[in-house]
Amino acid sequence: MKTIIITGGAGFIGSHVVRLFVTKYPDYHIINLDALTYAGNLANLTDIENEPNYTFVRGDITDAAFLAELFGKYQPEGVIHLAAESHVDRSITDPMSFVMTNVVGTVNLLNAAKKSWLDSESGFDGKRFYHVSTDEVYGSLHNPDEFFTEETAYDPQSPYSASKAASDHFVRAYGNTYKMPVVLSNCSNNYGPNHFPEKLIPLMIHNIQQNKPLPVYGKGENVRDWLFVVDHARAIDTVFHKGKQGETYNIGGFNEWKNIDIVHLLCRVMDEKLGRPAGTSSQLITYVTDRAGHDLRYAIDANKIMNELGWEPSLQFEEGLNKTVDWFLANQEWLNNVTSGAYQGYYQDMYANR
């Protein structure tokens, strides 16, 4: 049975990747490695937690000794690395946490994988280290006809994107220096079920439900390219199995929206689904001081992964957004537990004596 470690597998994107691999590849043993910080939630995976090819391990990628023990125990052939601190606002107030998890944690993983694989009889043969990154490493686009490609120069503008850029460079350096079998991808903004409600779309859904203000940075003119999270999980599956060693693949939906337009669309959708008069929720929109270093526009050119590997997004944004809203409305208990921190207390008690 082929063993794959997926880091950050209890998080938003990671849980969808874990679910896909566990259900699609019954001959793979999927190790879900997650520290269960505030955004990690095993309730995201209750539907597959008892599958025979799934194992959850709680652990921190900043702990090199722990990783050495983990790799020694499971001898994985593959690593799909998603674990990361990812919220830009948090990176502005606490950049060192992002350096530790995103940079030091990634290097620890690289070292653990390298040693484990070189110590094995087959060496690097049949192995793969897949690093999942973000389009934010490229900085901000100012020309409306310009898109991020795999050749775009890095220009990170926040502590978060700087930490991800550094981790990307380390992965490529290990591929070049040690000939490790690495592959990378940089994806646009994700949305969908299980999204932690500090990010734009789930935050707005939650606040509309609660009749709370809908905070919009500046004038809401910032543009992002949005991709349904299940389509990202499918892309990760494609890159892991078909991607060329040492290559980078940009993943996006060719789906640009201004933040303010998304908020207005959510207001209309939520008013309809909640049976409120049209325009009710839009009255909650509140403009707040713009975030420091707020990039104006991100847009991914995903032609490489589409043309070379045959992946393409399956959902249009409006359809995906409706699915997302329906999921949040049907999973109010999950949302309440996440926003109250109830899951974190549960995990602390569960693992207190382990």
N, C-alpha and C positions, 0 to 999 in steps of 0.2 A: 504494500500500500504506500503510495507516494505521500509524503508528509510536507505540508506547507504551513508556515507560520504567517498569520495575518495580524499585524500590529494595529492597535486601535480598533479592533473588531467589534467593540461594544458601542462605538460612536455612531454618528449619523451615517456617513458614507460607508464606514467600515462594516457596520451591521448588514447593510445591503450586499456588500461584497461577500461576507461570510455566508449569508443565506444562499446566495447564488452558487457559490462553490460547494457548499455542503449538499445542496439538493441536486445540482447538475453533475457532480463528480463523486458518486458513491465510493469509488475506488481511491479517493484521496482522503487522507486524514488531515482535517483542518484544525490547527491549533490557534485559537483566538487568544492573543496576548493583549491584555488591556489593564491599565492601572486603575480604572474605575474612578477617575477624577470627576469633576462636576458634570462633564458632558458625556461620560461613559455610562451606559445604562443597559444592564442585562435584560431588562424588560423589552428591549428592542428585538430580542432573539428567543422569546419564549416558544415560538412555533417550531424551532429546530433544536432546542437545547438538549433534548434527549436522543438525538440521532446518534447512531453508533460510530459515525465517522467524524464526530465533533467533540473537541475538548476545549474547555475554557481554562486559562491560566491567568491568575491575577499577578501582575508584576510591572516593574518600572524599567523602561529602557535606559534610564540614566544610571542604573545599577549594573555595572559591567560584570561583576562576579555572578550575579543572578543570571544574566544572559549566557555566560559561559556554561553554567550548570544546565540551563534550559536546552541549549543547543546540544550539549553532551547527552542529555537524556533522550531527546526526540530525533536527533540526526536529520533535520529537515533538508529536503532537496530544493525547496523554494522559500523565499521570503517576499511577502507583499507588504510594504511598509507604508501604512497610513497614519500611524500614531503621531499626533502633532498638536501643539497649542495653535489655535487658528483664528482667534478673535482679535481683530486689529485694535479695537479700543483697549482690550486688556494688555496688548503688547505695548501700548503707549504708557500705561501706568506701571507695568511690571515687565520690562524687557528681558530681565535675566531668566525668568521662567521659560521664555521662548528660546533663549540661547541654550539652556540646559536640555530641554526636551527635544527641540528641533535640530540642534547642531550636535551637542554632545551625545544625545540619545541615538542619533543616526550613525555617528562614528562608532559608538559602542556596538550597534547592530552589525555594521560592516566588519568590525574586528571579530565579533563572535562568529559570523558566517564564514569569514575568510579562514579562520583557524579550523573550524569544524570541517569545512570542505577540503582544505589541504591535508588534514589529518586522515581523511577517508581514502579508501583504495582508489576511487574513481576521480579524486581531485575535483576540479571544477566541471568535469563532464556531467551533463544532465542537470546542472544547477542553475538557478536564476535568482538574482536580487533585483526586485522591482520597487523603485522608489516613486511614490505618488506625490506630486507637487502641485503648484498653483500657478495660474496666469499672472498673479500679482508680482512675481519676480521680475516681470518685464517693465514694470513702471506704468506710466499713463500714456495713452494715445491722444494726440491733439488733432491729427488729420482725419477727417471723417471717412476717408477712403482707405485708411491704413488698418492693418490687422496684425496681431501677434503671430509670427511664424516660428518655427523651430530655430531659425537663424537670428531672431531678434535679440539684440544685445540686452543683457540684464541691466535693470535700473531700478532696484527696489527703493520704495519711498517710505516704508514704515518699518518699525522693528520686527513685526511679523514677517513681512516679505523679505527683509534682509536675512532673517534666520532661515527661511526656506531657501533663499538663493544660496546661502552658505552650505546648506545640506545638499543641494543639487550639485554644487561644485565638488564636495567631498565624494559623492557617489561616482561622479565622472572620473575623479582623480584615482579612486580605487580601481576603476575599470582600466584606466590607462597605465597606472603604476604596477598593479599586481595582476592585471589581466583577469580581474574578476568578471564574471558574466552578469553585467548590469544592464538594466533598461529603465527609462524614466518616462513619465508623462506629466504634462502641465494642463490642468483643467480649469474651465471657467466656473462661475458660481453655480452651485447645486441647490436644488430645492426638492421637497417631497416629504413623505411620511417620516416620522421619528426625528425631525429636525429640531435641534435644541433651540428654545425660544429666546435666544439672545440675537439671532440673525434676523434680517429684515422681514422675510415672509412669515415665518412662524410668530415673530413678535407682533406683527400687525394683526394676524388672525386672532391671537390671544387677546390683544388689547381691544379689538373690535368686540369680541365676545363679552369682555368685561366693561365695555363702555369707558375705556381709559383713553387718554390722549395718544395719538399716533405720531411719534416724534420723527420728523424728517430733517435730515441734515441740510443746512443751507437752503437752497431753493429746490432741492430734489433733482438737480440737473445731471447728477452723476449717472453714467451709463454702464450697465453690466450685461454680459452675455450669459444667459441662463440655460441650464441643462437639468432635466429631470434625473434624480439620483439613480434610478434603476438603469437608465441609459448609460450613466457613468460606470456603474458596476459592470454592465455588459462590455463597455470599452476596456475596462481593466482586465476582464477575462480575455478579451481579444489580444491585448498587448502582452499579457503574461504568456500566452500560448503561441502567438504568432509574431510578436515584435522581434526585430532584428537586434542582435546583441550590440550594446553601446549606443543605440539610437534613442532619440527623444521623440515623443508623439504628443502633439497638442490636441486636446479634446474639448470640443465646444459644440454649441447647438446652432450657430449662425442665427442667434436669437437675442438681439439687443433691445433693452428696455431702459428708459430713464426710471430712476427710483420713484419719482412722484407719479409716473404713469402706472407703475405696478401697484402703488398704494391706492390710487383711484380705482383700478380694476378690482382689487381685493375688496374695496368698499362696496362696489356694485354687486360682486358675487356674494359677499356675506349678507348684504341687505336682502337679497333674493332668497338665500338659503335660510336665513333667520326670520323671514316674514316681516321684515321692517320696511317702512316706506322708503322709496328710492331717495338717495341723498342723505339718509340719516347718519351713516357711518362717516361719510366724508367731512362732516362737521367736526369730527374728532381730530382732524389733521392739524398738527402743530409744528411750525418750523422752528428749529433750534440751531444754535451756533454750530457751524460746520466743524467737522473733525479735523484735527491737525494733520497736514500732509495727505489730505483726501484726494486720491487719484480720480481724474475726471472720467476717463473712459477705458474699459477693457473690452477687447473683441478678439476672439480666437479664429484663426484660419485653420480649420480642421481637415483640410484637403488631404494631407499626408496620410492620416489614419484611415480616411475614407477610401482613398485610391489604392493604398498599398496593402491594407489589412481588411478592407471590406466592411468596416463598421460604419453605421450611421444612426443618428437619433431616431427614435420611434414615435415620439409624441411632439405635437405642437404645444406651444406654451400654454395657451388657454385651456387645452384639454388636461395637461399636466397640473395646472393650477387648480382646476376643479377637482381633480383626484386628490390633490393635497388638502384642500379645504375640507372635502368630505371625510378624509381620514382624521383630521384634527377634531372635527365635530363629533365623529363616532368614537373618539378615544379621549374623552374629557378627563377620565381618571388618570391616564398616563400624563397628560399635560399638567394636571393639578399636582401630581406627585413630583414631576420634574421641577416645576416652578417653586414648590415649597421646600425642595431639598430632601424630601422624604426618602427617596431611593438611596441617597448617600448615607443617611443614618442606618438604613437597612444593611447596606454593604459593610459598613464599619462593624456592625454587630455580627454579621455573618462570618467575616474573616478575622475577627478580633483574636481568636485563639489558634490561628493557622500559621 
